[in-house]
Structures are given as structure tokens and as C-alpha cells.
């Protein structure tokens, strides 16, 4: 994949910007395997049918990267939101930022003085409102980090295709806007995470088509490792096989992701070293990168995992 499982900031920088919106550009480095293509085509079918898509999975399963890939396939301007515990409704749709006051003095007739004053509210649009009005693609990354109260505004957007703006109602504003027919939304979340996230309201989840993303298949991870490092395929296979064996001895929440694969492969290629059972450097890199901190802090468990890792490397590389 393009920038597999890393933050999307550089992808956004590569895009053509237009205010808050940008058009994601397909990356030459994106590794498309049959499984990735199947998920992409299903997602596009849902979005084209008017349904928002939700990529759910643990960190390192490519949720954000895949969201950018799908948005690039759509080809329309895209706005990006990152879930935030401090978000309120106004952070999504906009709010009043003050008033503009004007005064007209009419002294056309010397003996008559007329004055007229008018105060107008100054409203600042935020990204969700702009996306709904202009028909942009919305990527809402880790949306469960925002409070449900803030995300409630999405319910009418996704179901009735109406964005309610009660605080903006007035003589010139009906208090709502109709959502543009081209508007579509891609959400990502990590359902297994508990720190810093909120339980999503059932009403919102019921409006999304959720696709559960798990660890990538072996061939996809191997293709990514070869594409993103200078290791040859046989060397990358050793790294992949070590990672797969380590995953077997760790609980799912502690298993290394594709980020770990890339880190080991890049460090080995940068140092010009080959993954082998005689390389102490390879053993140390695997230990530092692939074994979670919680395991290292437990002396008894740490000794056991060190022994298991050494046995795995010996077995894989021999």
C-alpha cells in the first residue's frame, strides 16, 4: 500500500488543495493486491449507492490509507476530520464568530436627519457543512474519539440528507441545508481501543456499512515490505515469517502490525544487513520493534519471549 498504515498527513500534502478540501492523488507506490482491490470495489459500490462506509480495525490494518485510496478513486474534493474529544457540534458544522454592524446616515434634506443601523451575524462554516453543501467526500478518521453528542449532527445528514443548523436560522436562512447529491462519507475507527474513545451511538452505526479490517494477508505484507525497503524478496520473506510466528505467541491486541514489518525491513536494508540466524543485530531489532513494551516490563514474560524469539529466528532463517 502507499505509505502503508502510516499517518495520512503527507498524502494530504501531495494532494491538490482548495481551501479545506483537497483531491487525493493516487500514489504510484500503492500496492494493490486482489484482497485490497476487493475491499476497494465493495466500498465504492456502497458509496455510489448512497451508503457511508466504515473501516473498523486495530491500528496497523490500513484503515486511513485505504480511506484515502477509495477517496482518490472517487476523484472529487475531499475534506478530512480527525476525531477529537474536544469536538462539539460547532467544530463540525460552524458557528457564529460575532456581528457586523452597519450604519447609514441620510441627510439629503438639510432639515431632516435619518439614521439606520443594522447588525448581521457573522457565520464561519466548518468542514462538515462545506462538504455537505459542495458535495465533497468526507473522511472522518477515528470518529469514535469525538463525543457522541458532537457526532449526532451526522444522523440527519446520512439518513434524511439534511444538515440542521438551528442556530443559523433567520430571515435569509431556513435553519438547514439539503445535502449535495455527490456527498459521501468514509469513517474509520478502532473498536478494540478503550482509552480516549467513546461508545458510538447505535443510531449512527446503523447508518454505516462497516467493513472489518484485520491483519493483511502474507502476500500483501510481503509485497509492501519489498516495495518499501531495499531488501530482496527472499530476505523480506524471512522478516515476514518471523513476524507471523511472533504473532502466534502474542495476544491479538499485542501483535505487531505491518508497521513492525516495515520498521524491521527498513532498518536492516538501511544498515545493509541480511536477516539471518547468525545476526545479533537482527535479533535485537526484532526484539525492539516486534515485542510490545508491556511484555518487556514483565521480567518473567520477557525472558520467555526472548527465548521464543531466538528460536523463531533460528528456525525461520535456517
C-alpha positions as CSV (number, residue, x, y, z in Angstrom):
1,X,0.0,0.0,0.0
2,X,1.0,3.6,-0.4
3,X,2.6,4.7,2.9
4,X,1.1,1.6,4.4
5,X,-0.6,2.2,7.7
6,X,1.2,5.5,8.4
7,X,-0.5,8.8,9.1
8,X,-2.2,10.5,6.2
9,X,-0.6,13.9,6.5
10,X,1.9,13.5,3.7
11,X,-0.7,12.1,1.4
12,X,-2.8,15.2,2.0
13,X,0.3,17.4,1.2
14,X,0.7,15.6,-2.1
15,X,-2.9,16.5,-3.0
16,X,-4.3,19.5,-4.8
17,X,-5.7,21.8,-2.2
18,X,-8.7,24.1,-2.4
19,X,-9.3,25.7,1.0
20,X,-10.2,23.0,3.4
21,X,-10.8,20.5,0.6
22,X,-8.2,18.6,-1.4
23,X,-8.2,16.0,-4.2
24,X,-6.3,12.9,-3.1
25,X,-3.9,11.8,-5.7
26,X,-3.3,8.1,-6.5
27,X,0.2,7.1,-5.4
28,X,2.5,5.1,-7.6
29,X,3.7,3.2,-4.5
30,X,0.3,1.9,-3.6
31,X,0.4,-1.9,-3.6
32,X,-2.9,-3.3,-4.9
33,X,-3.4,-7.0,-4.2
34,X,-6.6,-8.9,-5.0
35,X,-7.8,-8.6,-1.4
36,X,-7.2,-4.8,-1.4
37,X,-9.0,-4.4,-4.7
38,X,-11.9,-6.5,-3.5
39,X,-12.4,-4.2,-0.4
40,X,-12.0,-1.1,-2.6
41,X,-14.6,-2.2,-5.1
42,X,-17.1,-3.1,-2.4
43,X,-16.5,0.2,-0.7
44,X,-17.1,2.1,-4.0
45,X,-20.3,0.2,-4.6
46,X,-21.6,1.1,-1.2
47,X,-20.7,4.8,-1.6
48,X,-22.1,5.0,-5.1
49,X,-25.4,3.6,-3.8
50,X,-25.6,6.4,-1.2
51,X,-24.3,4.5,1.9
52,X,-21.4,5.7,4.1
53,X,-18.6,3.2,4.6
54,X,-16.9,2.5,8.0
55,X,-13.5,0.8,8.1
56,X,-13.0,-0.8,11.5
57,X,-9.9,-2.5,12.8
58,X,-7.0,-2.4,15.1
59,X,-4.1,0.0,14.5
60,X,-1.9,-1.0,11.6
61,X,-4.6,-2.6,9.4
62,X,-4.5,0.2,6.8
63,X,-7.8,1.9,7.6
64,X,-6.8,5.5,6.9
65,X,-4.6,4.6,3.9
66,X,-7.5,2.6,2.4
67,X,-9.8,5.5,3.0
68,X,-7.5,7.8,1.1
69,X,-7.2,5.2,-1.7
70,X,-11.0,5.0,-2.0
71,X,-11.4,8.8,-1.9
72,X,-8.8,9.0,-4.7
73,X,-10.8,6.6,-6.8
74,X,-13.9,8.7,-6.3
75,X,-11.9,11.7,-7.6
76,X,-13.8,14.5,-6.0
77,X,-12.6,17.1,-3.5
78,X,-12.2,15.6,0.0
79,X,-12.3,17.0,3.5
80,X,-10.5,15.4,6.4
81,X,-11.6,15.3,10.0
82,X,-9.8,13.6,12.9
83,X,-11.9,12.6,15.8
84,X,-11.2,14.7,18.9
85,X,-12.6,14.5,22.4
86,X,-12.9,18.3,22.4
87,X,-15.1,18.4,19.4
88,X,-18.6,19.9,19.7
89,X,-21.3,20.3,17.1
90,X,-19.9,23.7,16.1
91,X,-16.4,22.3,15.4
92,X,-18.1,20.1,12.7
93,X,-20.6,22.5,11.1
94,X,-19.5,26.0,12.1
95,X,-20.6,28.8,14.4
96,X,-21.2,32.5,14.8
97,X,-18.0,34.5,15.2
98,X,-19.6,37.8,16.1
99,X,-21.6,40.5,14.4
100,X,-21.1,43.0,11.7
101,X,-22.8,46.4,12.3
102,X,-23.5,49.0,9.7
103,X,-25.0,52.5,10.0
104,X,-26.5,54.6,7.2
105,X,-26.9,58.4,7.8
106,X,-29.3,60.1,5.4
107,X,-29.1,64.0,5.4
108,X,-30.2,64.5,1.9
109,X,-32.8,67.0,3.1
110,X,-31.0,69.6,5.3
111,X,-33.7,69.8,7.9
112,X,-34.2,66.0,8.1
113,X,-31.7,63.6,9.5
114,X,-32.3,59.9,9.1
115,X,-30.2,57.1,10.5
116,X,-30.5,53.4,10.0
117,X,-28.5,50.7,11.8
118,X,-28.3,47.0,11.0
119,X,-26.4,44.2,12.8
120,X,-25.7,41.0,10.9
121,X,-24.4,37.8,12.4
122,X,-21.0,36.6,11.0
123,X,-21.1,32.8,10.5
124,X,-18.0,30.7,9.8
125,X,-18.5,27.4,8.0
126,X,-16.6,24.3,9.2
127,X,-15.7,21.3,7.2
128,X,-18.8,19.1,7.5
129,X,-21.0,21.9,6.4
130,X,-18.8,22.7,3.4
131,X,-18.6,19.0,2.4
132,X,-22.4,18.7,2.6
133,X,-23.0,21.9,0.6
134,X,-20.4,21.3,-2.1
135,X,-20.7,17.6,-2.5
136,X,-17.3,16.7,-1.2
137,X,-16.1,13.3,0.1
138,X,-15.7,13.3,3.9
139,X,-13.0,11.2,5.6
140,X,-13.8,11.1,9.3
141,X,-10.7,9.4,10.8
142,X,-11.1,7.7,14.2
143,X,-14.5,9.2,14.6
144,X,-15.1,7.5,17.9
145,X,-12.6,9.8,19.6
146,X,-15.3,12.5,19.3
147,X,-18.2,12.6,21.8
148,X,-21.5,11.1,20.6
149,X,-23.1,14.5,21.2
150,X,-20.9,16.1,18.6
151,X,-21.5,13.3,16.1
152,X,-25.3,13.4,16.5
153,X,-25.4,16.0,13.7
154,X,-24.4,13.3,11.3
155,X,-27.7,11.3,11.8
156,X,-29.9,13.5,9.7
157,X,-27.0,14.1,7.2
158,X,-26.7,10.4,6.5
159,X,-30.4,9.4,6.7
160,X,-32.5,12.3,5.6
161,X,-29.7,14.1,3.7
162,X,-30.4,17.3,5.6
163,X,-28.0,19.2,7.8
164,X,-29.8,21.0,10.5
165,X,-28.5,24.5,11.5
166,X,-30.9,25.8,14.1
167,X,-28.5,28.4,15.4
168,X,-28.2,29.9,11.9
169,X,-31.9,30.3,11.2
170,X,-33.1,33.8,10.3
171,X,-34.8,35.8,7.6
172,X,-32.3,34.6,4.9
173,X,-31.5,31.2,6.3
174,X,-34.1,28.4,6.8
175,X,-32.0,26.7,9.5
176,X,-31.0,23.8,7.4
177,X,-29.3,22.9,4.1
178,X,-30.0,20.0,1.8
179,X,-27.0,17.7,1.4
180,X,-25.5,17.7,-2.1
181,X,-26.2,14.5,-4.0
182,X,-22.5,13.9,-4.5
183,X,-21.7,14.0,-0.8
184,X,-20.3,10.7,0.6
185,X,-18.6,9.8,3.8
186,X,-15.8,7.3,4.8
187,X,-15.4,6.6,8.6
188,X,-12.6,4.8,10.4
189,X,-12.4,3.6,14.0
190,X,-10.6,1.1,16.3
191,X,-13.4,-0.8,18.1
192,X,-10.9,-2.6,20.4
193,X,-9.4,0.6,21.8
194,X,-10.8,1.9,25.1
195,X,-8.5,4.8,26.0
196,X,-9.6,8.2,24.7
197,X,-12.6,6.8,22.7
198,X,-16.4,6.9,23.2
199,X,-19.0,4.3,22.7
200,X,-20.8,5.1,19.4
201,X,-24.5,5.5,19.4
202,X,-26.3,2.6,17.7
203,X,-28.3,5.0,15.6
204,X,-25.1,6.2,13.9
205,X,-23.6,2.7,13.4
206,X,-26.9,1.6,11.9
207,X,-26.5,4.1,9.2
208,X,-23.0,2.9,8.2
209,X,-21.8,-0.2,6.3
210,X,-18.9,-1.5,8.4
211,X,-16.1,-3.4,6.9
212,X,-13.9,-5.1,9.4
213,X,-10.2,-4.9,8.5
214,X,-7.8,-7.5,10.0
215,X,-4.1,-8.0,9.5
216,X,-3.1,-8.1,5.9
217,X,-2.6,-11.4,4.2
218,X,1.0,-12.7,3.8
219,X,1.4,-11.9,0.1
220,X,0.2,-8.3,0.6
221,X,2.6,-7.7,3.5
222,X,5.4,-9.2,1.5
223,X,4.7,-7.0,-1.5
224,X,4.6,-4.0,0.8
225,X,7.9,-4.9,2.5
226,X,9.7,-5.4,-0.8
227,X,8.2,-2.1,-2.2
228,X,9.1,0.0,0.8
229,X,12.6,-1.3,1.6
230,X,15.6,-2.4,-0.3
231,X,15.5,-6.0,0.9
232,X,15.2,-8.6,-1.8
233,X,12.2,-10.8,-1.8
234,X,13.9,-13.8,-0.1
235,X,15.2,-11.5,2.7
236,X,11.8,-9.8,3.1
237,X,10.2,-13.3,3.4
238,X,12.3,-14.0,6.4
239,X,11.1,-10.9,8.1
240,X,7.5,-11.7,7.3
241,X,7.8,-15.2,8.6
242,X,9.4,-14.1,11.9
243,X,6.6,-11.6,12.3
244,X,3.9,-14.2,11.6
245,X,5.5,-16.6,14.1
246,X,5.7,-13.8,16.8
247,X,2.0,-13.1,16.2
248,X,1.2,-16.7,17.1
249,X,2.7,-16.3,20.7
250,X,1.2,-12.9,21.5
251,X,-2.4,-11.9,22.3
252,X,-4.1,-10.3,19.3
253,X,-4.0,-6.8,20.9
254,X,-0.2,-7.0,21.3
255,X,0.7,-8.5,17.9
256,X,3.0,-6.5,15.6
257,X,1.3,-4.9,12.6
258,X,2.6,-4.1,9.1
259,X,4.3,-1.1,10.7
260,X,6.6,-3.6,12.6
261,X,7.3,-5.4,9.3
262,X,8.3,-2.2,7.6
263,X,10.4,-1.0,10.5
264,X,12.5,-4.2,10.6
265,X,12.8,-4.3,6.9
266,X,13.9,-0.7,6.5
267,X,16.4,-0.8,9.4
268,X,18.0,-4.0,8.0
269,X,18.2,-2.6,4.5
270,X,19.5,0.8,5.7
271,X,22.3,-0.9,7.6
272,X,23.0,-3.2,4.6
273,X,22.5,-6.3,6.8
274,X,20.7,-9.5,5.9
275,X,18.1,-11.1,8.2
276,X,19.9,-14.3,9.5
277,X,20.1,-16.6,12.5
278,X,23.7,-15.6,13.0
279,X,23.0,-11.8,13.1
280,X,22.7,-10.5,16.7
281,X,21.7,-7.2,15.2
282,X,18.6,-8.8,13.5
283,X,17.7,-10.4,16.8
284,X,17.9,-7.1,18.7
285,X,16.0,-5.2,16.0
286,X,13.2,-7.8,16.1
287,X,13.1,-7.6,19.9
288,X,13.0,-3.8,19.9
289,X,10.4,-3.5,17.2
290,X,8.1,-6.5,17.4
291,X,7.7,-7.1,21.2
292,X,5.4,-4.7,23.0
293,X,6.6,-2.6,25.9
294,X,4.2,-4.4,28.3
295,X,5.8,-7.7,27.6
296,X,9.3,-6.3,28.2
297,X,8.3,-4.8,31.5
298,X,7.4,-8.2,32.9
299,X,10.7,-9.9,33.7
300,X,9.4,-13.5,33.7
301,X,7.5,-13.0,30.5
302,X,10.3,-11.0,28.9
303,X,12.8,-13.9,29.4
304,X,10.3,-16.4,27.9
305,X,9.7,-14.2,24.9
306,X,13.4,-13.6,24.3
307,X,13.9,-17.3,24.2
308,X,11.0,-17.8,21.9
309,X,12.1,-15.1,19.5
310,X,15.6,-16.6,19.3
311,X,14.1,-20.0,18.5
312,X,11.8,-18.5,15.9
313,X,14.7,-16.7,14.1
314,X,16.8,-19.8,14.2
315,X,14.0,-21.9,12.7
316,X,13.0,-19.3,10.0
317,X,16.4,-18.4,8.9
318,X,17.9,-21.8,8.9
